[in-house]
Amino acid sequence: MPSDRAGYTLSVFAIDVSPSMGESKADPGGGCKKPKLDLVKEYVARKCEPKISSGRKTEAVGILSYGGKVAETNNQANRAFVVENPDDEDPPYAAVSCDVAIQTAKPKTVEVVMNLDVGEHEGNPVSALMVALDMIHVHKHTKSWALEVILITDGESSFRQEEYEDAMDRFDDLGVRLSVVGLDFQPLNEAVEKTKSRNKRLSEKFWRTFVTLLHERISKTTESEEMLPTLEIFDDALEASRLPKAAVVNGTVSGIDLHIGSSEVDPEQAITIPIKYSKATMKARPPTLSKAWKPAMDLQAPIRPSLGTQRQSSNQLMSSLINQSQSQSNNTGDIPKPEEFANLISADVKHHSTYIVKKQDTAPSATQLGSQGLDGDYLDQYNASQKATQVEDEEVDEEFVEKEDIVKAWRFGSTWVPMEADTFEPMDTRKGVEILGFFPKDAIKRHLLMGEVRFVWPDLTSPRGQIQFSALVEGMELRGMCAVVRWVLKDKAEPVIGLCLAAMEFPGEGKRLDFMYWIKLPFAEDEHNFWFPSLTTYNTATGKVITEHPLLPTEEQCELMDELVGSMDLDAYAKEQAKKEKSNVEGEEEDEDMADENDDEEGPRWFEPEKSYNPVIHRIKEAIFHASLTSDLDANPLGPPHPELVKYFNTPDDIGEQVEDLTQKLQAALDIKKIAPRTRKKVQKEGLREDEGFIDIDELFDETSAPPSTAVKGESSSQKPKVERPSPAKAAKNPRFVESDDEDLAPLPKSTSMKAKPKPGRLISNEQPLEDFKRLIEGEGDVFRKAIQDLGLVVSENIESSFSHQAFPLALDCLKEMRNTALTFEEVETYNGIVDNLEKKVKKGKHKDFWKKFEAEGSNVAKISEEEAQEALNGYE
């Protein structure tokens, strides 16, 4: 019977290693040809990988091979037959070897499979089935285990079929499922090809008959399809084994009570229903590190005592491993094989915490000692001593603390508040699920149902509880309500608020299954709401509602966006692809009426969540599996990821081509432009003037003090001329002067001049564009393109904000300088692009007359032709 719990499975793989398995066969996934046995090894290894990765002791695997050397026969049935029939020279179970007895799946199992070689004897698959059933019969397991035998053969060997009826009886009696995987077999709905060899045709017909008869026999005693035998095609089975597989297991079932009302307040009206629950979904996590390896050494090099102590010391790890292995081998003194050292130099990784308090260094530093008047020789000696005792200082600065001496602390602002373990008393809660109330299902926010989910159903051993639970589910379903519950897993545990949604399924006629889904709800502190303004109206500061604004989309933009979204409907694309494939297969197109009917039906979806896999998790699994089977990763590196992992990474090419023109229209309608990269601006601090920088506090607060010494002799402080700081606009016409100590007028230093600042992300200001541009070009650094682009933006903005024709001459001068620079530094395309954009803006703006002045300048500002660019380049060379 199938297992209802995670694990509790037993699988025996019967592998055909007859001489025909050494022949080459095309890999179903593409690529070069490989021996049949190599492909079978990969298939078995991939089937064993999930069992090994789970780490469960209830995942049992057995390996047997048939068709190998007769001398290597190893099975209990053959030994018993030889004892009873010593004169029989052709025992039925010869050439069948039990390579791995049924045991917990381990990496050693896969290692044995990968070391199988092609045999010398034509194996008997029926005898292999009898040996596999004998292995399962001897193994200790309960009725709850799922038992399975997988027979893999190419059918090229002739064999005796006398025991097939006994094999059927044992499959039925033991409750074992059979899967026959045939290499190059035909599907059941197709006839066996006559071009195949005689042995293969007979073998394939035999297994078709065997599986059909066994299917009819077992289907009479069970309704589970998982128990019915199957005949599979090897190519399809290998491709399926290579697919990423999500770990689907049944969660642990736990019991708890569901309370409606309080038994302490009103025991007569309170209702208690015994229920069961288990996890429905669980967060998937990638494989974790489970073992750590010591540094690699040359373990293959043997130890030779005659070489002296030097060689002995170089192999200390090898010596310790040999001593360890000899002590574990009952003092036999045998030196283990080199490949057995792998188990001795690895260790399980266990969590370990160490608590350390780092002390602050209170010793004076070298700079502090130097400031106290020590000479240079003493400082050199001090620094040398500090370096010599650095290791000792590190040990002294750290103090280990036991876990029992540590107290937890909570942070309050910038202060840590220690709290003893018994400061807070646990909440006086009791184990159980208490219904707090009900509210409509339509009021549930969709994003609240995205956490881990639990199944909730009544205890099947309580008929009264089943009736109460079913009535509760039916009442919630009829009224469209859901329940808010308070869940406590054990006494004095933290309560969790959750949501119970009623569900009703009908597995058969006259049958109904009532259960609930439970989802955890967030508290107020766990939910963050982000609000944004309306996309259709704009409210001013005075409360006026505006429907047309640069921040609001226009009807044209909305229509284009709707068309774009509709054109990129992936489900519609999947339906079209399905129609094309169907029409290609049938060879004719459907009528319009049939097409309309198909549109109404639910067609295929492009994205199917149940078939989408986390690429990170499965890629790590691929890497681990590949490394476990590969001896030299440099010669055989990990290949590309499986196509299913990257299936949804890119937009289909057909959709990209379909919306290319539409995206260009939408880009023009939305005026989307590429933003220039932001550059960090260096902040330059202005220097101090000669009369700034120091303040005499006594003189500042002394009312009777004399005026500053900078005053002219014979004049009072009230007669001192006041220095006026002109505005930046008047700075050029009215240069500022300060009084010097010798009473001469001196110009203000350049560092204090008011410098125009460019806008964020630019190198050129709008006030002095030509001066800034020349300074950048003459300075150091390759910023020619950036300078030309910024100057083009400044020219466009100055023209737009110009009062009458005031900014036109400066704009033309800037364009002339830009053109000359573009010719010199090969930035022709940059300049021509700026001119094109400027023409569009000017002709749409309020200063359309600027373009007449632009055209009047002629070749001084016009776009650069290819001839001019080539001539400038030749002249530069």
C-alpha positions in Angstrom: 0.0 0.0 0.0 1.3 3.6 -0.6 2.8 5.4 2.3 0.8 8.1 4.0 3.9 9.7 5.6 7.2 11.2 4.4 9.6 8.4 3.7 8.7 4.8 4.5 9.5 3.7 0.9 11.5 0.7 -0.2 12.8 0.5 -3.8 14.8 -2.2 -5.4 16.5 -1.6 -8.7 17.1 -4.6 -10.9 19.7 -3.5 -13.6 20.4 -5.5 -16.7 24.2 -5.7 -17.3 24.1 -8.2 -20.1 26.7 -7.8 -22.9 24.2 -6.0 -25.1 24.1 -3.2 -22.5 27.6 -2.2 -23.6 26.3 -1.0 -27.0 26.0 2.7 -27.7 22.7 4.6 -27.7 21.8 8.2 -28.4 21.3 10.3 -25.4 17.6 11.4 -25.2 18.6 14.9 -24.2 20.8 15.3 -27.2 24.5 15.2 -27.6 26.8 12.3 -28.4 26.1 8.6 -28.1 26.7 6.8 -24.8 26.7 3.2 -23.7 23.3 1.9 -22.6 24.7 1.0 -19.2 26.0 4.5 -18.6 22.5 6.0 -19.3 21.0 3.4 -16.9 23.5 4.3 -14.2 22.5 7.9 -14.5 18.8 7.1 -14.3 19.2 5.0 -11.2 21.5 7.6 -9.5 18.9 10.3 -10.2 16.1 8.2 -8.8 18.2 7.6 -5.6 19.3 11.3 -5.2 16.0 12.5 -3.6 16.1 9.7 -1.1 19.7 10.4 -0.2 19.2 14.2 0.1 16.2 13.8 2.4 18.4 12.1 5.0 15.5 10.0 6.3 16.2 6.6 7.6 12.9 5.4 6.2 14.1 5.8 2.6 15.4 2.3 1.8 17.1 1.3 -1.4 18.4 -2.0 -2.8 20.5 -2.7 -5.9 20.9 -5.9 -7.8 22.3 -6.6 -11.2 21.8 -9.6 -13.5 23.7 -10.8 -16.5 27.2 -10.4 -14.9 29.8 -13.0 -14.4 28.6 -16.3 -13.1 31.4 -16.5 -10.6 30.2 -13.2 -9.0 26.7 -14.6 -8.3 25.6 -13.3 -4.9 22.0 -13.9 -3.7 20.3 -16.0 -1.0 18.0 -17.7 -3.5 20.9 -19.1 -5.5 22.7 -20.4 -2.4 19.5 -22.2 -1.2 19.0 -23.7 -4.7 22.6 -25.0 -4.9 22.3 -26.6 -1.5 19.1 -28.4 -2.5 20.3 -29.3 -6.0 24.1 -29.7 -5.9 24.1 -31.6 -9.3 22.3 -28.9 -11.3 24.9 -27.2 -13.5 22.5 -24.4 -14.6 20.8 -22.9 -11.5 18.0 -20.4 -12.3 19.4 -17.7 -10.2 22.9 -17.7 -11.5 24.5 -14.4 -12.7 22.2 -12.4 -10.4 24.2 -10.3 -7.9 22.8 -8.5 -4.8 25.2 -5.5 -5.0 23.5 -3.4 -2.2 21.3 -5.1 0.4 18.2 -3.1 1.2 19.2 -0.3 3.5 18.9 3.4 4.1 19.8 5.3 0.9 23.4 6.6 1.2 26.0 8.1 -1.2 27.7 4.7 -1.1 24.7 3.2 -2.9 25.2 5.5 -5.9 28.9 4.8 -5.8 28.2 1.1 -6.2 25.8 1.8 -9.1 28.4 3.9 -10.9 31.0 1.1 -10.6 28.9 -1.5 -12.3 30.4 -3.1 -15.5 29.0 -4.9 -18.4 28.8 -8.7 -17.8 29.5 -11.8 -19.8 26.3 -13.7 -19.3 22.8 -13.2 -20.7 20.7 -12.4 -17.6 17.3 -13.7 -16.8 15.0 -10.7 -15.8 12.3 -13.1 -14.3 14.9 -14.6 -12.0 16.0 -11.1 -11.0 12.4 -10.3 -10.1 12.3 -13.4 -7.9 15.5 -12.4 -6.1 14.3 -8.8 -5.7 11.0 -10.1 -4.1 13.1 -12.3 -1.9 15.1 -9.3 -0.7 11.9 -7.4 0.1 10.4 -10.4 1.9 13.5 -10.7 4.2 13.7 -7.0 5.0 12.0 -5.9 8.2 9.2 -3.4 7.4 5.6 -2.8 8.3 2.5 -2.7 6.1 2.6 1.1 5.9 5.7 1.0 3.7 5.4 1.6 -0.1 7.2 -1.3 -1.8 8.5 -1.1 -5.4 10.7 -3.0 -7.8 12.1 -1.2 -10.9 13.4 -3.5 -13.6 15.6 -1.9 -16.3 16.4 -3.9 -19.4 17.0 -3.6 -23.1 15.3 -6.9 -23.9 18.2 -8.2 -26.1 18.8 -11.3 -24.1 16.9 -14.6 -24.3 15.6 -16.0 -21.0 13.5 -18.7 -19.5 10.0 -17.7 -18.5 8.9 -20.6 -16.3 8.6 -18.6 -13.1 6.5 -15.7 -14.3 3.3 -17.1 -12.6 5.1 -17.4 -9.3 6.4 -13.9 -9.7 2.9 -12.6 -10.2 1.7 -14.4 -7.1 4.5 -12.9 -5.0 3.8 -9.4 -6.3 0.2 -9.7 -5.3 0.9 -11.3 -1.9 3.6 -8.9 -0.8 1.8 -5.8 -2.2 4.8 -4.7 -4.3 4.5 -2.4 -7.3 6.4 -3.3 -10.5 7.8 -0.8 -13.0 9.4 -2.2 -16.1 11.6 0.3 -17.9 12.6 -0.8 -21.4 15.3 0.6 -23.5 14.1 1.3 -27.1 10.7 -0.2 -26.3 7.6 0.9 -28.2 4.7 2.6 -26.5 1.7 0.3 -25.6 -0.5 2.0 -28.2 1.9 1.0 -31.0 2.8 -2.3 -32.4 6.2 -3.8 -31.9 8.4 -3.1 -34.8 9.4 -6.1 -36.9 12.8 -4.6 -37.7 14.0 -5.3 -34.2 15.9 -8.5 -33.3 14.0 -11.7 -32.5 15.0 -11.7 -28.9 14.0 -8.0 -28.4 10.6 -8.6 -30.1 9.9 -11.6 -27.9 11.0 -9.9 -24.8 9.0 -6.8 -25.4 5.8 -8.8 -26.1 6.4 -10.9 -23.0 6.6 -7.8 -20.8 3.5 -6.3 -22.3 1.6 -9.5 -21.5 3.2 -9.8 -18.0 2.3 -6.2 -17.0 -1.2 -6.5 -18.5 -2.0 -9.7 -16.6 -0.6 -8.4 -13.4 -2.5 -5.1 -13.8 -5.8 -7.0 -14.1 -5.0 -9.2 -11.2 -4.0 -6.4 -8.7 -6.8 -4.0 -9.8 -9.3 -6.4 -8.4 -8.0 -6.1 -4.9 -7.1 -2.3 -4.7 -8.4 1.0 -6.0 -5.1 2.8 -5.7 -3.5 3.6 -9.0 -0.2 3.8 -7.3 -0.1 0.1 -6.8 -0.8 -0.9 -10.4 2.2 -2.1 -12.5 3.5 0.0 -15.4 5.6 -0.5 -18.6 7.7 2.7 -19.2 9.9 3.8 -22.1 13.4 4.4 -20.9 14.0 7.7 -22.9 10.9 9.2 -21.3 11.8 8.0 -17.9 15.3 9.4 -18.1 14.1 12.8 -19.3 11.6 12.8 -16.4 14.3 12.0 -13.9 16.4 14.9 -15.1 13.6 17.4 -14.5 13.7 19.4 -11.3 11.5 17.9 -8.6 9.9 19.8 -5.8 10.0 18.0 -2.5 6.4 16.9 -1.8 5.9 15.2 1.5 3.1 14.7 3.9 3.4 16.8 7.1 3.3 15.5 10.6 -0.2 15.2 12.0 -0.9 16.7 15.4 -4.0 16.9 17.6 -5.5 19.9 19.4 -8.9 21.1 20.6 -11.1 23.7 18.8 -13.1 25.9 21.3 -16.2 27.9 20.5 -17.1 29.9 23.5 -15.5 29.8 27.0 -16.1 26.8 29.3 -15.2 29.0 32.2 -17.8 31.6 31.5 -20.7 29.4 30.3 -19.9 25.7 30.3 -23.3 24.8 28.9 -23.0 26.8 25.7 -19.3 26.2 25.2 -18.3 23.7 22.4 -15.1 21.8 22.2 -14.2 19.9 19.0 -11.2 17.6 18.8 -9.3 18.4 15.6 -6.2 17.4 13.7 -3.8 19.6 11.7 -0.8 19.4 9.5 1.2 21.7 7.2 -0.2 22.2 3.7 2.7 24.4 2.5 6.2 25.0 3.7 9.0 27.3 2.7 11.6 25.5 0.5 15.2 26.0 1.5 18.4 25.0 -0.4 20.6 22.2 0.9 22.8 23.1 3.9 26.4 22.4 4.6 26.5 19.1 6.6 30.1 18.2 6.7 33.5 19.9 6.8 36.7 18.5 5.4 40.2 18.9 6.7 42.9 20.5 4.4 43.6 18.2 1.4 46.8 16.2 1.4 48.4 13.7 -0.8 46.7 10.7 0.7 47.7 8.4 -2.2 51.4 8.7 -1.3 52.4 5.6 0.8 54.5 6.0 3.9 58.0 4.5 3.8 59.7 4.4 7.2 63.1 3.9 5.5 63.0 7.4 4.1 63.6 8.9 7.6 61.9 11.3 9.9 61.5 14.0 7.2 59.1 11.9 5.2 57.4 10.7 8.3 56.7 14.3 9.5 55.3 15.3 6.1 52.6 12.6 6.4 51.5 13.1 9.9 47.8 13.2 8.8 48.3 9.9 7.0 49.9 8.3 10.0 47.1 9.5 12.3 44.5 8.1 9.9 46.2 4.8 9.7 46.4 4.5 13.5 42.8 5.5 13.8 41.7 3.0 11.2 43.8 0.2 12.8 42.3 0.9 16.2 38.8 0.7 14.7 39.4 -2.6 12.8 39.6 -4.9 15.9 43.3 -4.6 16.1 43.9 -6.5 12.9 46.7 -4.2 11.9 45.6 -4.1 8.2 46.4 -0.8 6.5 43.2 0.6 4.9 42.8 1.3 1.2 43.4 5.0 0.1 39.8 5.4 -0.9 38.7 4.5 2.6 40.4 7.6 4.1 37.6 9.9 2.9 35.4 8.8 5.8 38.2 9.5 8.3 39.0 13.1 7.4 35.4 14.4 7.4 33.3 15.5 10.3 29.7 16.6 10.8 29.2 20.3 11.2 27.6 21.2 14.5 26.5 24.6 15.8 28.8 26.0 18.5 28.7 29.5 20.1 31.5 31.2 22.0 31.0 34.4 23.9 33.9 36.9 24.1 34.1 40.3 25.7 36.6 42.6 24.0 38.4 45.0 26.3 39.3 48.5 25.3 43.0 49.3 25.0 43.8 51.9 27.7 47.5 52.1 26.8 48.7 55.4 25.4 49.3 55.4 21.6 52.5 56.4 19.9 51.1 59.8 18.9 50.0 60.5 22.4 53.5 59.7 23.7 55.1 61.9 21.1 52.9 64.8 22.0 54.1 64.5 25.6 57.6 65.4 24.6 59.3 62.0 23.9 62.1 62.0 21.3 62.1 60.0 18.0 64.4 57.2 19.2 62.1 56.4 22.0 59.1 56.3 19.7 60.9 53.9 17.3 61.6 51.5 20.2 58.0 51.8 21.4 56.6 50.9 18.0 59.0 48.0 17.7 57.9 46.6 21.0 54.2 47.0 20.1 54.7 44.9 17.0 56.6 42.2 18.9 53.8 41.8 21.5 50.9 42.1 19.1 49.8 38.5 19.4 50.0 38.7 23.2 47.9 41.8 23.2 45.2 40.1 21.1 44.9 37.3 23.6 44.8 39.8 26.5 42.1 42.0 24.9 39.6 39.1 24.6 37.9 37.5 27.6 35.8 34.4 27.2 32.5 34.3 29.1 30.4 31.3 29.9 26.9 31.2 28.6 25.5 31.0 32.1 27.0 34.4 33.0 25.3 36.2 30.1 22.2 38.3 30.6 19.9 39.4 27.7 19.5 43.1 27.2 17.0 45.2 25.2 18.0 48.4 23.4 16.1 51.5 24.5 17.3 54.3 22.3 21.1 54.2 22.6 21.1 52.5 26.0 21.1 48.7 26.7 18.7 47.7 29.4 19.7 44.2 30.9 16.8 41.9 31.9 17.1 38.7 33.9 15.5 35.6 32.6 12.8 35.6 35.2 12.0 39.3 34.8 9.0 38.6 32.5 6.4 36.0 33.5 5.2 33.9 30.6 1.6 34.5 29.4 -1.0 32.4 31.1 -2.1 30.7 27.9 -3.6 27.2 27.4 -3.2 24.9 24.5 -6.0 25.0 22.0 -7.6 26.9 19.1 -10.2 29.4 20.2 -12.6 31.1 17.7 -12.7 34.8 18.4 -15.3 35.7 15.8 -16.4 35.7 12.1 -16.4 38.2 9.3 -17.1 38.0 5.5 -14.6 36.3 3.2 -14.9 39.1 0.7 -13.3 41.5 3.2 -10.1 39.5 3.3 -7.1 41.3 1.9 -5.5 39.1 -0.8 -1.9 39.6 0.3 -2.7 38.2 3.8 -3.1 34.7 2.4 0.5 34.3 1.2 2.0 32.7 4.3 2.4 29.1 5.3 -0.9 27.2 5.3 -2.2 24.4 7.5 -4.9 21.8 7.0 -7.5 21.5 9.7 -9.9 18.6 9.9 -11.9 16.8 12.7 -10.5 13.9 14.7 -11.6 10.8 12.8 -12.0 8.8 16.0 -14.7 11.2 17.4 -18.0 10.8 15.5 -19.6 13.7 17.5 -16.6 16.0 16.7 -17.0 15.2 13.0 -20.6 16.2 13.0 -19.9 19.4 14.9 -17.0 20.3 12.7 -19.0 19.5 9.5 -21.8 21.7 10.7 -19.4 24.6 11.4 -17.8 24.3 8.0 -21.2 24.2 6.2 -22.5 27.2 8.2 -19.4 29.2 7.3 -19.6 28.2 3.6 -23.3 29.0 3.3 -22.9 32.5 4.9 -19.6 33.3 3.1 -17.9 33.8 6.4 -14.4 33.0 7.7 -13.2 32.6 11.3 -10.5 34.5 13.2 -8.9 32.1 15.7 -6.3 32.3 18.5 -3.9 29.4 18.2 -1.7 28.3 21.1 0.5 25.2 20.5 1.2 24.4 24.1 0.5 25.8 27.6 2.1 29.2 28.4 3.2 29.5 24.7 2.9 32.7 22.6 -0.5 33.0 21.0 -0.8 33.4 17.2 -3.8 35.0 15.5 -4.9 33.2 12.3 -7.6 32.9 9.8 -9.7 29.7 9.1 -11.3 29.4 5.7 -13.9 26.7 5.2 -13.5 24.3 2.3 -15.7 21.5 0.9 -14.6 18.9 -1.6 -16.6 16.2 -3.3 -14.3 13.2 -4.0 -17.2 11.0 -5.3 -20.9 10.8 -5.8 -22.7 11.2 -2.5 -19.4 12.0 -0.7 -18.3 15.3 0.8 -15.1 16.2 2.6 -15.2 19.1 5.0 -12.0 20.8 6.2 -10.4 24.2 6.8 -7.3 26.1 5.7 -5.5 28.0 8.4 -3.3 31.0 7.6 -1.4 33.2 10.0 -2.4 36.8 10.2 0.0 39.7 10.8 -0.2 42.1 13.7 -0.4 45.8 13.2 3.4 46.2 13.6 4.1 43.6 10.9 2.0 45.2 8.2 3.3 48.3 6.3 1.0 50.3 4.1 2.4 52.6 1.4 0.1 55.2 -0.1 0.5 57.1 -3.4 -1.6 59.9 -4.9 -4.4 59.4 -7.4 -3.5 58.8 -11.0 -6.6 60.5 -12.4 -6.9 63.7 -10.4 -4.5 66.2 -8.8 -5.4 68.4 -5.8 -3.7 71.7 -5.4 -2.8 73.3 -2.1 -6.0 75.3 -2.2 -8.1 72.2 -2.7 -8.8 72.7 -6.3 -9.2 69.5 -8.4 -7.2 69.4 -11.6 -7.7 66.8 -14.3 -5.0 67.9 -16.7 -1.5 68.2 -15.4 2.0 67.0 -16.5 1.8 64.5 -13.6 -1.5 63.0 -14.9 -1.6 60.6 -17.9 -3.5 61.7 -21.0 -6.1 59.7 -22.8 -3.6 58.9 -25.6 -1.1 57.6 -23.0 -3.7 55.5 -21.3 -4.9 53.9 -24.5 -1.4 53.1 -25.6 -0.6 51.6 -22.2 -3.8 49.5 -22.3 -2.9 48.3 -25.8 0.7 47.4 -24.6 -0.6 45.4 -21.6 -3.1 43.6 -23.8 -0.5 42.8 -26.4 1.8 41.3 -23.8 -0.9 38.9 -22.4 1.1 35.7 -21.9 -2.0 33.5 -21.5 -3.3 34.7 -24.9 0.1 34.0 -26.4 0.0 30.5 -25.0 -3.4 29.9 -26.5 -2.2 31.0 -29.9 0.8 28.8 -29.7 -1.4 25.8 -28.8 -3.7 26.5 -31.8 -0.7 26.7 -34.1 0.7 23.4 -32.9 -2.7 21.8 -33.1 -3.3 23.1 -36.7 0.2 21.9 -37.7 -0.5 18.4 -36.3 -3.9 18.1 -37.9 -2.8 19.7 -41.2 -5.8 22.0 -41.5 -7.0 25.2 -39.9 -10.1 25.4 -37.7 -13.3 27.2 -38.8 -14.2 30.5 -37.2 -17.1 29.0 -35.3 -14.7 26.4 -33.8 -12.2 29.1 -33.0 -14.8 31.1 -31.1 -15.8 28.1 -29.1 -12.2 27.4 -28.2 -11.7 31.0 -27.1 -14.5 30.6 -24.6 -13.0 27.5 -23.1 -10.2 27.7 -20.7 -7.0 27.1 -22.6 -3.4 26.5 -21.6 -1.5 29.0 -19.4 2.0 30.3 -20.2 3.0 30.4 -16.5 2.0 27.5 -14.3 3.1 27.9 -10.7 3.0 24.1 -10.1 5.6 23.7 -12.8 7.9 26.6 -12.0 10.9 25.9 -9.8 13.2 27.9 -7.7 16.4 28.1 -9.8 18.7 28.7 -6.8 17.6 25.6 -4.9 17.6 23.2 -7.8 20.8 24.6 -9.3 22.6 23.8 -6.0 21.1 20.3 -6.1 22.4 19.9 -9.7 25.9 21.0 -8.6 26.0 18.6 -5.6 24.7 15.7 -7.7 27.2 16.4 -10.5 30.2 16.7 -8.1 29.2 13.5 -6.4 29.4 11.5 -9.7 32.4 13.3 -11.2 36.0 12.5 -10.3 37.5 15.3 -12.3 35.5 18.5 -12.3 38.1 20.3 -14.4 37.7 17.8 -17.2 33.9 17.5 -16.8 32.6 20.8 -15.4 29.0 21.4 -14.5 26.8 22.0 -17.6 24.2 24.6 -18.2 21.1 24.6 -16.0 18.1 22.5 -17.0 15.8 24.4 -19.5 12.9 24.1 -17.0 14.8 26.3 -14.5 15.2 29.2 -17.0 12.0 28.6 -18.8 10.3 31.8 -17.5 13.4 34.1 -17.4 12.9 35.8 -20.8 10.1 37.3 -22.7 9.0 35.2 -25.8 10.6 36.6 -29.0 7.2 36.8 -30.8 5.8 39.1 -28.1 8.9 41.3 -28.2 8.6 41.7 -32.0 4.9 42.3 -31.7 5.1 45.2 -29.3 8.3 46.9 -30.7 6.4 49.5 -32.7 4.0 50.1 -29.9 6.7 50.7 -27.3 8.3 53.3 -29.6 4.9 55.2 -29.8 4.5 54.9 -26.0 8.0 56.2 -25.5 7.3 59.2 -27.6 4.0 59.9 -25.9 5.4 59.7 -22.4 8.6 61.6 -23.4 10.9 59.0 -21.9 14.5 59.9 -22.1 17.7 58.3 -20.8 18.9 60.0 -17.7 22.6 61.0 -17.7 24.7 59.2 -15.1 24.9 61.1 -11.8 28.3 62.2 -10.8 29.4 63.1 -7.3 30.2 66.7 -6.9 33.3 67.7 -5.0 32.6 70.3 -2.4 35.3 72.9 -2.3 35.5 75.0 0.9 36.2 78.6 0.4 39.3 79.9 2.0 39.4 82.5 4.8 40.2 86.1 4.2 43.2 87.7 5.9 41.0 89.4 8.5 39.0 86.2 9.3 39.6 83.0 11.2 40.2 84.1 14.8 38.0 85.7 17.4 39.1 87.3 20.6 36.5 86.3 23.2 37.6 88.9 25.8 37.6 91.7 23.2 34.2 90.6 21.9 32.4 90.8 25.3 34.4 93.8 26.6 32.3 97.0 26.0 35.1 99.3 26.9 37.7 97.7 24.6 39.2 99.7 21.8 38.2 99.2 18.2 40.1 96.8 16.0 43.6 97.7 15.0 42.6 97.6 11.3 40.9 101.0 11.7 42.5 104.1 10.3 44.5 106.2 12.8 42.7 109.3 14.1 39.2 107.9 13.4 36.7 106.4 15.8 35.0 103.0 15.3 31.8 104.8 14.3 33.7 106.6 11.5 35.1 103.3 10.1 33.9 102.8 6.5 31.4 99.9 6.1 32.5 97.3 3.7 29.5 96.4 1.4 29.3 92.8 0.0 27.8 93.2 -3.4 25.6 90.6 -5.0 26.9 88.1 -7.5 25.3 90.0 -10.4 27.2 93.2 -9.5 30.5 91.4 -8.7 31.9 91.9 -12.2 31.0 95.6 -12.4 31.8 96.6 -8.8 34.9 94.7 -7.6 35.1 94.3 -3.9 38.1 95.7 -1.8 39.1 95.2 1.8 41.3 97.4 3.9 44.8 96.0 4.4 47.1 96.6 7.4 49.1 99.1 5.5 45.9 101.0 4.5 46.3 100.1 0.8 43.3 98.9 -1.2 43.7 95.3 -2.2 41.4 93.2 -4.4 39.6 90.3 -2.8 41.3 86.9 -3.4 39.8 84.7 -6.1 38.8 82.0 -3.6 36.1 84.2 -2.2 34.4 85.1 -5.5 30.9 83.9 -5.9 31.1 80.9 -8.2 28.0 79.8 -10.1 26.9 76.3 -9.2 25.7 73.8 -11.9 22.6 71.8 -11.4 22.8 68.3 -9.8 24.4 65.8 -12.1 26.0 68.5 -14.4 29.4 69.9 -14.8 28.3 73.2 -16.4 26.2 76.0 -14.8 23.5 77.9 -16.5 25.0 81.3 -15.5 28.5 80.8 -16.9 28.2 78.0 -19.4 30.9 79.1 -21.8 33.5 79.7 -19.1 32.8 76.4 -17.4 33.0 74.5 -20.7 36.4 76.0 -21.6 37.7 75.2 -18.2 36.6 71.6 -18.5 38.1 71.1 -21.9 41.4 72.7 -21.0 41.6 70.8 -17.7 42.6 67.2 -17.0 40.3 64.2 -17.5 38.3 62.7 -20.4 35.0 64.6 -19.9 34.6 65.9 -23.4 31.4 64.0 -24.2 29.9 64.8 -20.8 30.8 68.5 -21.2 29.2 68.7 -24.6 26.0 67.0 -23.4 25.7 69.2 -20.4 26.3 72.4 -22.5 23.6 71.3 -24.9 21.1 71.0 -22.1 22.1 74.4 -20.7 21.8 76.1 -24.1 18.3 74.6 -24.5 17.2 75.7 -21.0 18.7 79.2 -21.4 16.8 79.7 -24.7 13.6 78.5 -23.2 13.9 80.8 -20.2 15.2 83.8 -22.2 13.6 87.2 -21.9 13.1 88.2 -25.5 16.4 87.7 -27.5 18.7 88.3 -24.5 20.2 84.8 -24.3 20.5 84.2 -28.1 24.1 85.5 -28.6 25.5 83.5 -25.7 23.7 80.4 -27.0 25.2 80.8 -30.4 28.7 81.3 -29.0 28.2 78.1 -27.0 27.2 76.2 -30.0 30.2 77.4 -32.0 32.5 76.3 -29.2 30.7 72.9 -28.9 31.1 72.3 -32.7 34.8 73.1 -32.7 35.3 70.8 -29.7 33.3 68.0 -31.3 35.4 68.1 -34.4 38.6 68.1 -32.4 37.7 65.2 -30.0 35.7 63.1 -32.5 32.3 63.7 -30.8 30.4 64.4 -34.1 27.4 62.1 -33.3 27.0 63.7 -29.9 26.9 67.3 -31.4 24.5 66.3 -34.2 22.2 64.7 -31.8 22.1 67.8 -29.6 21.3 70.0 -32.7 18.4 67.6 -33.6 16.9 67.8 -30.1 17.4 71.5 -30.0 15.6 72.0 -33.3 12.6 70.0 -32.0 12.4 71.9 -28.7 12.8 75.3 -30.3 10.2 74.8 -32.9 7.7 73.5 -30.2 8.6 76.3 -27.7 7.9 80.0 -27.4 11.2 81.2 -29.0 10.7 79.8 -32.5 12.6 82.8 -34.0 15.9 81.5 -32.5 16.1 79.0 -35.3 16.3 81.8 -37.9 19.3 83.2 -36.1 20.7 79.7 -35.9 20.4 79.2 -39.7 21.8 82.6 -40.3 25.1 81.5 -38.6 25.5 78.9 -41.3 28.4 76.4 -41.0 29.6 77.9 -37.7 26.9 76.1 -35.8 25.3 73.7 -38.4 25.4 69.9 -38.1 28.8 68.4 -38.9 28.9 66.5 -42.2 30.8 63.3 -42.8 33.2 65.1 -45.1 34.0 67.7 -42.4 34.5 64.9 -39.8 36.8 62.9 -42.1 38.8 66.0 -43.0 39.2 67.0 -39.3 40.3 63.4 -38.5 42.9 63.4 -41.4 44.2 66.8 -40.3 44.6 65.5 -36.7 46.5 62.5 -37.9 
